[in-house]
């Protein structure tokens, strides 16, 4: 890490804002500009595996790397099965269908998530029903969710219904935000109480765990994403993971156009989806997955460096894993408080002026025009965090070369 940083904001800024920006600058290496939020890194077997696809001609949706990637993913996620798809959104869509979501059903999910979570519910014919976040993790506030559901829902003979709309509430999708896993025991208790299927949105949390259990395995179905900015990338892609063989077989069938196996005939037994991951993308994923442990270790060191840098601040803090969680710290989150609570955009403006491409949180789902009138809980924490939290550059290459504290190991 370089301590010789020349910070030259484009115009004078309040002292507290300048201090935050200067601290970020001092924490990051200055070997290139701009510094992106999250960049992929290809320094393993990526070239060799992709070249193998090109040399053999196996570049489409059938090939040895697809099967290998699925087997490697299942091991990494602590599940029996994995089915890879063309995107994380596609994986979420199919997982919701496999969980039994029917047209007109409501599905519980955090308002603080990337829009793909809500859109996948809509693709399945469901209606997103939004819940507030925990300000310490940005994940679902499960205690608040329980209190809310006790008021707005009724569970009778294995079916949960919204008291006001009369619609079935079929499932809940806990999102492990920025790699921070949701407490699976509390989640299971809530799901059992209200007869809800659980689909773990682990699209950001490959390499994260709770009490040693991989984040994607913390539900009957888990979903991953391998977009270009994820900790492991296939360029674009996703996966469904599960321990249930019947669900895995159904996932594979649905995502491959529901085509019945045959040497030449094209027979399809239901409406399916062309959600298959190409072999060339799976090849890239195999090489990336070989370096997952290294990526996680480096990102945890980077988080520790940020955390140490902001340890003395009273108006800003780095969000840190809670309870039995072990985060991959996909994106490091800085929460502004006190005098900086209303200064998010000023901080972002100055970071960008310094060549540090940070970003705010996603706009919460309940603020989106197409979801504004959907059912929701009180959003006091989500609204507050949207105005206060900034994601800082989190690429593995930005990490210090050696662990600085034991907590970073």
N, C-alpha and C positions, 0 to 999 in steps of 0.2 A: 504494500500500500504506500502510496506516495503522500508525504505530508506537505510537499511543496506545491500547493494549489493556488493558482491565480484566479480568484473569484471576482469577476467584474460585472455586477448586475447592470442591466440596461438603464436603470434609473434608481434613485434612492428609495429604499423600502424601510418599513418600521424595523426597529432593532430585533424584535423577536422573530420576525420572518427571515431577516438576513441571517440570524444565528442558525435557524433550522437549515437553510439552504447551504450555508458554509459548512455545517456539520456533515451533511450528505456529501458535499464535494470532497471533504477531507477523508471520508470513509472509502471512497471509490478510487480505483486506479485511473490515471489520466493518460492511458496509452492510446486512446482513440476518442474521437468525437463525431457525432453524438453518441451517448451511451444509451442503448436501447433498453426497453423495459425487460424483455426476455428474449434471448437469441438461442437458436439451436446450435449444437456443437457436434461436428462430425470428425472424429479423430480416432475411430476404431476400425471396425471391419465394414463400414458402410459402403465404401467404394467396391470392395471385393464382392460383397453379396449382391449389390445392385448390378454389377458387371456380369455376375453369373446369370442373372435373369435375362440380360440383354444377349449374352452369348448363347444361351439355350433357347431363347425365344419365349420363355414362360414369364410373361409380363402381366397377364390378365388375372382373372379371378380364380384360376386353378393353378396350383404349383406347390412345391415342397415347402417353401417359406411360409405359406399360409398356415399349414398344419404345424410347422415348427413354432411359429409365433404364438399360435393358440396354446400349445403345450407349455411354452416358456412363460406366457402370461398367467396361466392357471397356477403354475408353481409360484410365481412372484406374488400372486394375490391370495395364496392359501386356499384356493378353491379347486374342485375336481375338474371343472370345465371352463373353457373360454371360447367365445364365438366372436371373431373379429368382423367389423363392419366398415363401411365407407366413411362414416363420421360418428362423432359422439352423439349428435342429435338423432341419427338413425338408430343408434343403440338404445337411447332413451325411449324413442317411439316404440320399438319392438318390446322392450322390457315392460313398459306400461301395458301393452296388449297382453303379454304373457302373465302379468299380475292380475288380469281380469278386469281392467278398466273398460267400461262400456260407454258408448255415446250418451252424453247427458250426465255422467257421473262427475262428482267433484273430486279433485285431487289436491291434497294439502302440500304446500311447498313454501320455502322462504321467499319473501318479496325481494330479498337481497341475494340475487343470483344472476348469472348470465342468462339472457333471454331464451336461450335454447331449452332450458328446463321447462319454462312455461309454454313455449311453442310446441314442444314434444307432447305435452298434455293436450294441447289443442289439436295436433295432428291425429291423436288417438280418439278424438271426439269428446274428450273430457273438458271440464271447466276448471281452470286453475283457481285455487282458494288459498289466499296468501296469509303467511304468518310472520310475526316479528322476529328480530334477531337478538342474540345475546351480545351486548357491547364488548365483552371480553374476548369473544372468539369470532364474532360476525356470523356464526352458524345459528341454526334454529334455537330459540329460547324454549326448551322443552317444558320447563315448569310453567311458563306463561301460556304455552300452547295447551297444556292440560287444563289450566283454569279456563281458558277461552272455550275449549271444546265442551267442558262441563256445562257451560252456559248455552252454547249454540248448537250442540249436537246431542243426539240420543242414540245409544247403541242397544239394540234389542235382537236377541236370537241370531247373533252373528252378523248383523247388518247395522251400519252406522248411517244415520241420516241427519241432514241439516234441518233443524227445527223450523227455520224460516222458509227455506226454499222447498223442502220436502225431498230434495235430491239425495241419492246415496253418496256418501263420502267413501270412496273405494280404497284409497291408498294415500300414503305419505311419502314424500321424496326428500329425505334429509340430504342437504348439499354440504359436503366437507369443504368449506370455503377456504381457498388459498392453501389447501393441504391440511387444515385443522380438522381432525375427525370429530364427528358428533358422538357423544357418549352412547354406546350401543345398548347398554343395560337400561338407561333411562328411556331410550328410543323404543326398545322392545316393550317396556312397561306401558308406554303410551299407546303403542300399536295394539297390544293385547287388550287394553282397557276399552278401546274403541273399535276393535275388529278391523284393523287397517293393514293392508299389504304394505310392505316396506321395500322401496327400491332405493338403494344407496347411490346417490349421484357422486361418484368418486372421480369425476372427470378431471379434477385438479389434484388428486391425492395419491397417485401411484407412488409407492414408497413410504406413505404415511401409515401409522398403525395406532391402535388403542390397546394398551396392555398386551402388546405383542401380536395382536390380531390385525392383519392388513385391512386398511380402510375399505377396500372394495368388497371384502367378505362380510361386512357388517350389515347384512340384509339378505333376504332370500335371493334377491337379484342385485348385482352391482353393475355399474356402468363406468367405462373409462373413455377418455378422449386422448387422441394423439395428434392434435392440431400442431402447427409449426411452432407455437409458443409454449407447448407443454414440456414437462420435464423430460419425457421421452416422446419423440415425434416419428410419425410415418409420413409426414408431409400433410396428411389429412387422414383421419380414421378414428375408429372407436372400437369398443368391445363390450360384450355382455359377459359377466362371470357369475357362476352359480355352482352350488354343490348338488343341485337337483338334475339328475340325468334327463328326466322327461322334459324339463324346461330347456335344457341345453339342446336336445334334439329338435324341439319345436323352434327354438331360436335359429338354429342352422337352416331349418326348412323354410321358415318365413323370410329369412334374409336372402335366400337363394331362389326367389320367385316361386316358392312352393312347388318346385319341380320334383316329380317322382323319379327315383333313380332308374335309369335305363340306358343301355348302350347307345341308342339312337333316337328313341321316341321322345317327343316333347309333350308330356302329360303333366298337368298341374292340378292339384286337388283343392286349392283354395286361392283366394286373392292374396298374393304374396308381394314381396318388395325386392327390387334389385339393389340390395344394400351390401353386396359383397365387397370385401377389401381385395384389391389387386395384389398379385404375388410380388410385384416390384415394390409396393408400399410395405408389405409384410417383411420383405428382405431388409429394408431400411430399419423397420421396427426391431427385428432380431438383433441387429448390430447395436442399436441404441439401448436395448434392454440389457445387453451384456455390461453396460456401464452405469446401470441404475444406481447401484450402491455408491459408486464414486460421485455421481451427480448429487445424490442426497447429502453425502458427507460435505461436499463443497458448499452446497446451498445452506446447510446448517452452520457452517463456519461464517458464511457471509451474514446470516441472520445474527450470529453472535457479535460480529463486528459492528453492525448497525445498533444492536441492543446496547453494547458497551458505549458507543459514541453518544447515545441519547440518555445514558443512565442518570446524568445530572440535571436533566431538563424537568421543569415543573409543568410546562405547557405542552409537551409532546412526548409520546412514548411509543416504542415498538411493540406491536401485539405479539404475544408469546404463547406457546402451547400451554394448555391447562389440563389438570388432572392426570390421567394415565395416557394422554395423547403424546404421540411422537410425530411431529409434523415434518413433511418434506420441504416446508417453507417455499412452496412453488412461487408465490409472490409475497414479498415482505410488505407488511402494512404498517404505516405510521399514523397514529391517531393524535389529532390536534385537540388540545383542551385549553381551558382557561382563556388567556388573552388571545390565543390563536384560533379559538373555536370558529370564528367567522372569516378566517384568512386562507381557507383552502385554495381558492383560485389565485390569490396573490403568491402563495408558495409555489403552486404549479407554474405560474407564469415565470417566476424567477429561476426555477429549476430548468425549465425549457430554455430560457435565455442562456443558462450556463451549459447547455448541451446535455442535460440529464432528462431523458424522456420518461418522466413519471406520469401517472394518470390518476384520476379519481376513481371511486367505486363505480360499478355499473349503475345506471339510473334504476332505482327500484321498480319492480314490476307493477306495483299499484299506481305508479305515476305514468305508465305507458297508456297512450290513448285507447288501445284495444283491450286493455285489462283494467281500466280505471273503475269500472262499475262492477267488477267481480267481488265475491265475498272476501272479507279480510278481517284480521284482528286489528287491535290498536297498533299503530306503527311508530310509536314514539322513539324507540331505539333505532329502527331502520332509518327513519328520517334524520335523526341526529347524526348517525354514523355516516350517512351519505354526504353530509355537509362537513365532516371532520376528517375522513380517512383518505390517505393517499398511498398508492402502491409505488414503491421505490424499485429501481432496477435490480433484478434478481437473477440474472444469468449465472450459471455455475462458474464461468470464467472470471467473474468479479471477486471471487472468494480470496481471502488471504491464503498464502501458500502452506500454512501450517495452522493447526487448531490453536486458538488463543486461550480457551477455557475448557474445562472438562465437560461442561454442559453442551458444548458444540460437537462432541464426539458422537 
